Each structure stands twice: as C-alpha cells, then as structure tokens.
Amino acid sequence: MAIIKILHTLFGIFGNITGLFLFLAPMITFKRVIMNRSTEKFSGIPYVMTLLNCLLSTWYGLPFVSPNNMLVSIINGTGAGLEAFYVLVFLIFAPKKEKAKISGILFVVISIFSTVALVSMLALHGNKRKVFSGFAAAIFSIIMYGSPLSIMRLVIKTKSVEYMPFFLSLFVFLCGTSWFVYGLLGRDPFIAVPNGVGSLLGTAQLILYAIYRDNKGKGKKGEEDGRAEMELEKPKEKEVPNTQNRDAKV
C-alpha cells in the first residue's frame, strides 16, 4: 500500500510537470499570432474547452470536493490562468466572425462552471458532491482532448502539420498518460477515464505528425504553385492590328 501511495504521488508530480509543459506549449503558437497580428487558420476552440476543463478539474481536486487530489487542483489552477490569457489574445487578433463564435463559447463555458460549482456547493454534500463534480470534470476533459479533432482532420486533408504544433501533441500524450496512471493508482475513474482517452488521442496526433512532418508548409505552397500554373496556361489574346492608324496614313 505504501508503494502504491508513493507511485500515486510521483505520477501526480510528473502529471503536474507534463501538464505545465502542455499548458505552456501554445506559447509558440501565440507568439506567432501576436507577431503576425492574425490567428490565421488556428482554431480557438481547443483553448476555450481547455479553460473549462481546467476550471472544473481545479474544482474537483479541492479537498472539500475530492480528498487527496490537491495535485489536480494545483496544475489545473495554473492551467486556467494560462488558458484565459490565450483566449484573450485569440479574441484580440481573431477575425470578427471567429471572435463572435469564440465569445459565445466562452460565455457558455463560464455559465457551465458557475452552475456546477453552485449546485455542488448548495445542493450536494459528501460523496454526491464528488460524483457530480467528477462527472462534469470527466465529460469536459474528454471534450477538451477531442477538440483538436478538427485540426487533425485539417492535417489529413492538407497533408501538412503546419497548424498542429508538435510540442502540443507530445505533451497531450505525456500528460494524458501520466494522469491516466495516477487515476488508476488512486482508483479514481473520473481522472483515469478521460485521461486514458487523452493518451489515445495524443498518440493519434503523434502518428499523424510522423506521417506528414515532411510536408510542413507545403499546403500553402501547393496552392501558390497551382495558381502559377493556371496563369501560365492562360491563352494569350491575339493582337488585333491597328487598322485605324494605317488607314489614316493612306
């Protein structure tokens, strides 16, 4: 039992380390967004959904909700602060249509978290509070891990990993795996199940990166080459002799 507790704590610490790197990984993306003053084809949905997951997981890990899970609250509280920053930057530089969409999703996120927190505090006690908060955190953890599916679809369509940062995919895998083992050792399905899904999706992203890593940036280049070829293939207009000037000289 003592060994299991030690391993449980060690995987929790490792989960905190990999989780921090996961939350810091988008810094590279947002440095590019700030420098170009554009969100380009990057999606803001993963960052908003990660914010919701962090808020709910922070709540679930608090001692009066779920005992012995303070490590969960520490890393997710840190993640919530970072994700809030990313969402703010995205809203500043996103096009109007995308800005409106992300703002709407953000409002829903805040509403969901507020509802879960209030219901669990005012209406539920003991194990019921833990189960209710755990279900909410688990469901939105799975949604968070699944949110990059649109980017994975874009990678397959364009055969380019330009818009799927490698380090983000790597730390999704490492973080998901760490917390999956942590959940198994602590016999906590609300942590093990969603992070097991995250581990699998992280693996899928790394496989896609391995397949298409040499094509990075070629999607845009292919479009430019196609346009160039179309310009070359355009038939030249035949020159019409200027008979008006010739007749004037006669």
Backbone torsions as a table, in degrees:
resi	resn	phi	psi	omega
1	MET	NA	-39.2	-179.4
2	ALA	-64.0	-40.0	179.7
3	ILE	-64.5	-40.9	179.6
4	ILE	-62.8	-41.4	178.5
5	LYS	-63.6	-40.5	178.9
6	ILE	-65.0	-46.5	178.5
7	LEU	-62.4	-39.6	178.3
8	HIS	-58.2	-46.1	179.1
9	THR	-67.2	-42.0	-179.1
10	LEU	-62.7	-43.8	178.6
11	PHE	-68.4	-30.1	174.7
12	GLY	-66.1	-41.2	177.5
13	ILE	-66.4	-44.0	178.4
14	PHE	-63.1	-37.1	176.6
15	GLY	-63.7	-36.8	176.2
16	ASN	-64.8	-41.4	-179.4
17	ILE	-66.5	-51.0	-179.8
18	THR	-67.1	-33.6	177.0
19	GLY	-64.1	-39.3	178.5
20	LEU	-63.6	-43.7	177.2
21	PHE	-63.8	-36.1	177.5
22	LEU	-62.4	-44.6	-179.1
23	PHE	-72.2	-25.5	179.0
24	LEU	-87.3	-18.7	-176.7
25	ALA	-54.9	-39.5	-179.9
26	PRO	-67.2	-7.0	178.2
27	MET	-56.0	-36.7	179.0
28	ILE	-63.9	-44.4	179.0
29	THR	-63.0	-44.6	-175.5
30	PHE	-77.3	-20.8	170.3
31	LYS	-65.0	-41.9	176.9
32	ARG	-64.9	-42.0	179.2
33	VAL	-61.1	-45.0	-178.6
34	ILE	-67.2	-42.0	-179.5
35	MET	-66.1	-40.8	-179.4
36	ASN	-87.1	-9.2	-177.9
37	ARG	53.6	38.7	-179.3
38	SER	-157.5	143.5	176.3
39	THR	-86.3	-3.5	178.6
40	GLU	49.0	-127.4	-179.8
41	LYS	-100.1	9.0	178.8
42	PHE	-67.5	142.2	179.5
43	SER	-94.6	139.1	178.0
44	GLY	-89.6	-11.7	-176.2
45	ILE	-60.4	-44.4	-180.0
46	PRO	-57.0	-35.4	-176.8
47	TYR	-74.2	-36.8	178.0
48	VAL	-69.1	-41.9	-179.9
49	MET	-69.7	-33.5	176.2
50	THR	-67.0	-36.9	176.3
51	LEU	-59.6	-45.3	178.7
52	LEU	-62.7	-43.9	179.1
53	ASN	-60.4	-42.7	-179.8
54	CYS	-63.6	-42.6	-179.8
55	LEU	-63.3	-46.4	-178.7
56	LEU	-68.9	-38.1	179.7
57	SER	-70.5	-35.6	175.2
58	THR	-61.4	-43.8	178.9
59	TRP	-63.6	-44.2	-178.7
60	TYR	-62.9	-35.4	-176.2
61	GLY	-79.3	-8.8	-179.5
62	LEU	-66.1	144.2	-174.0
63	PRO	-56.2	-34.5	-178.2
64	PHE	-80.8	-2.4	175.4
65	VAL	-109.4	-51.7	-177.1
66	SER	-139.9	102.6	-178.5
67	PRO	-61.3	150.6	174.3
68	ASN	66.0	24.8	178.2
69	ASN	-127.3	30.1	-176.9
70	MET	-62.8	-29.3	177.4
71	LEU	-62.0	-31.2	177.6
72	VAL	-65.8	-43.0	-179.1
73	SER	-68.3	-37.1	-176.7
74	ILE	-62.1	-51.9	-175.7
75	ILE	-72.5	-36.3	-178.6
76	ASN	-74.9	-29.4	173.2
77	GLY	-64.9	-41.1	175.8
78	THR	-64.0	-43.6	179.7
79	GLY	-62.6	-37.7	-180.0
80	ALA	-61.4	-41.1	178.1
81	GLY	-63.6	-43.7	179.8
82	LEU	-67.2	-43.3	-179.4
83	GLU	-65.4	-35.2	176.6
84	ALA	-62.0	-38.5	177.1
85	PHE	-64.6	-44.9	-179.6
86	TYR	-62.1	-43.0	-179.6
87	VAL	-62.9	-40.7	179.2
88	LEU	-61.9	-45.8	178.9
89	VAL	-62.8	-41.7	179.8
90	PHE	-60.9	-43.2	-179.3
91	LEU	-65.4	-31.0	-180.0
92	ILE	-69.0	-41.9	-171.5
93	PHE	-104.8	-1.5	-178.7
94	ALA	-76.9	152.0	172.9
95	PRO	-61.5	161.2	-174.7
96	LYS	-56.4	-43.8	-177.9
97	LYS	-64.2	-45.5	179.8
98	GLU	-68.3	-37.2	178.6
99	LYS	-61.7	-42.3	179.3
100	ALA	-65.3	-40.5	-179.6
101	LYS	-64.5	-47.4	-178.3
102	ILE	-67.6	-36.1	177.6
103	SER	-63.3	-40.7	177.6
104	GLY	-63.6	-43.8	179.3
105	ILE	-65.4	-38.4	179.3
106	LEU	-62.6	-40.2	177.5
107	PHE	-61.9	-42.0	177.9
108	VAL	-63.5	-41.7	179.6
109	VAL	-58.9	-48.6	-179.6
110	ILE	-64.0	-38.2	179.7
111	SER	-65.4	-42.9	-179.8
112	ILE	-63.4	-47.4	-178.6
113	PHE	-62.7	-43.3	-179.7
114	SER	-61.5	-41.0	179.6
115	THR	-64.6	-46.2	-179.7
116	VAL	-61.8	-45.3	-178.6
117	ALA	-63.5	-45.9	-177.7
118	LEU	-67.6	-45.0	-179.8
119	VAL	-63.1	-45.5	-177.6
120	SER	-66.1	-31.7	-179.7
121	MET	-81.8	-41.5	-171.8
122	LEU	-91.3	-29.7	-173.1
123	ALA	-110.8	-16.7	-174.1
124	LEU	-124.9	154.8	-179.4
125	HIS	-143.9	156.2	174.7
126	GLY	60.5	-133.1	-175.9
127	ASN	-66.8	-30.0	178.4
128	LYS	-63.2	-38.8	177.4
129	ARG	-63.7	-42.1	179.9
130	LYS	-64.5	-44.9	-178.2
131	VAL	-64.6	-45.1	-179.7
132	PHE	-62.2	-49.3	-179.6
133	SER	-66.8	-36.2	179.5
134	GLY	-66.4	-42.2	177.5
135	PHE	-62.0	-44.3	180.0
136	ALA	-61.6	-46.2	-179.9
137	ALA	-64.1	-41.2	-178.4
138	ALA	-65.8	-45.0	-178.7
139	ILE	-60.4	-46.1	-176.8
140	PHE	-80.5	-18.2	170.3
141	SER	-66.8	-42.1	178.1
142	ILE	-64.6	-42.0	177.9
143	ILE	-62.8	-40.5	178.4
144	MET	-61.0	-48.3	-179.8
145	TYR	-64.9	-28.6	-179.5
146	GLY	-85.3	-12.8	-176.0
147	SER	-62.1	-30.7	176.9
148	PRO	-74.3	4.0	-179.8
149	LEU	-59.2	-33.3	178.7
150	SER	-65.5	-37.0	177.6
151	ILE	-70.6	-37.4	177.4
152	MET	-63.3	-38.4	176.7
153	ARG	-64.6	-38.5	177.7
154	LEU	-65.2	-39.2	178.2
155	VAL	-60.9	-45.4	180.0
156	ILE	-65.4	-39.5	-177.6
157	LYS	-68.8	-44.9	-176.3
158	THR	-91.5	-11.2	-176.3
159	LYS	57.1	36.6	-179.4
160	SER	-141.8	140.9	179.7
161	VAL	-101.5	20.1	-176.2
162	GLU	-56.7	-36.6	-175.7
163	TYR	-104.9	19.3	173.7
164	MET	-129.0	89.0	-176.1
165	PRO	-57.1	135.2	-176.4
166	PHE	-62.2	-47.8	-175.2
167	PHE	-64.9	-32.0	176.4
168	LEU	-63.4	-44.7	179.0
169	SER	-64.9	-41.2	-178.9
170	LEU	-62.2	-46.5	-175.9
171	PHE	-78.4	-20.4	169.0
172	VAL	-61.6	-44.1	179.5
173	PHE	-65.4	-50.3	-177.0
174	LEU	-64.5	-43.8	-178.9
175	CYS	-67.4	-45.2	178.7
176	GLY	-59.7	-42.5	-179.5
177	THR	-66.5	-42.4	-179.3
178	SER	-61.4	-48.5	-178.0
179	TRP	-74.0	-24.5	174.4
180	PHE	-63.6	-47.7	178.6
181	VAL	-66.3	-39.6	177.3
182	TYR	-58.0	-44.3	179.5
183	GLY	-66.1	-38.6	178.0
184	LEU	-64.4	-45.5	-179.0
185	LEU	-66.1	-33.6	179.3
186	GLY	-89.9	2.5	-178.7
187	ARG	52.1	46.0	-178.8
188	ASP	-117.9	98.9	-177.3
189	PRO	-65.4	-24.8	-179.1
190	PHE	-70.3	-17.7	175.1
191	ILE	-102.2	-41.8	-175.3
192	ALA	-66.6	-47.4	-173.8
193	VAL	-63.6	-54.5	-178.1
194	PRO	-64.3	-34.6	-179.8
195	ASN	-76.3	-25.1	170.9
196	GLY	-64.5	-41.5	174.9
197	VAL	-62.1	-42.4	178.7
198	GLY	-61.6	-39.2	177.9
199	SER	-62.0	-43.1	179.6
200	LEU	-65.8	-43.6	179.4
201	LEU	-68.1	-35.2	175.0
202	GLY	-62.8	-39.8	176.5
203	THR	-62.0	-42.9	179.5
204	ALA	-62.2	-40.3	179.1
205	GLN	-65.0	-40.8	179.4
206	LEU	-66.1	-36.1	177.2
207	ILE	-64.4	-44.0	177.3
208	LEU	-61.3	-40.5	179.7
209	TYR	-64.0	-40.4	179.3
210	ALA	-63.9	-36.1	-178.2
211	ILE	-72.8	-43.1	-170.8
212	TYR	-110.2	11.4	-174.6
213	ARG	-62.1	-30.0	-179.4
214	ASP	-77.6	-9.0	-178.1
215	ASN	-99.6	11.9	-175.8
216	LYS	-58.9	122.1	178.4
217	GLY	85.3	-2.5	-177.3
218	LYS	-81.6	-17.8	178.8
219	GLY	-61.7	-46.9	179.9
220	LYS	-68.5	-39.1	-179.3
221	LYS	-64.0	-37.8	179.6
222	GLY	-62.7	-38.7	179.1
223	GLU	-64.9	-41.8	-179.4
224	GLU	-66.1	-41.2	178.5
225	ASP	-63.2	-38.6	179.6
226	GLY	-63.1	-42.8	179.0
227	ARG	-64.8	-38.4	179.7
228	ALA	-63.4	-41.4	179.7
229	GLU	-64.9	-37.8	178.7
230	MET	-64.1	-37.3	178.7
231	GLU	-65.4	-39.2	-179.1
232	LEU	-69.3	-31.6	-176.2
233	GLU	-83.4	-7.3	179.7
234	LYS	-65.0	129.1	179.5
235	PRO	-68.0	136.5	179.2
236	LYS	-74.3	140.1	179.1
237	GLU	-73.2	136.6	179.9
238	LYS	-69.3	139.0	179.1
239	GLU	-76.7	128.1	178.6
240	VAL	-94.4	121.3	-177.9
241	PRO	-60.7	141.0	-178.1
242	ASN	-84.5	84.0	-177.0
243	THR	-72.2	-20.4	-177.7
244	GLN	-64.6	-43.6	-179.7
245	ASN	-70.2	-36.5	-178.6
246	ARG	-66.0	-40.1	-179.7
247	ASP	-67.1	-31.0	-179.1
248	ALA	-68.4	-27.4	-178.2
249	LYS	-80.2	-23.0	-175.9
250	VAL	-72.3	NA	NA
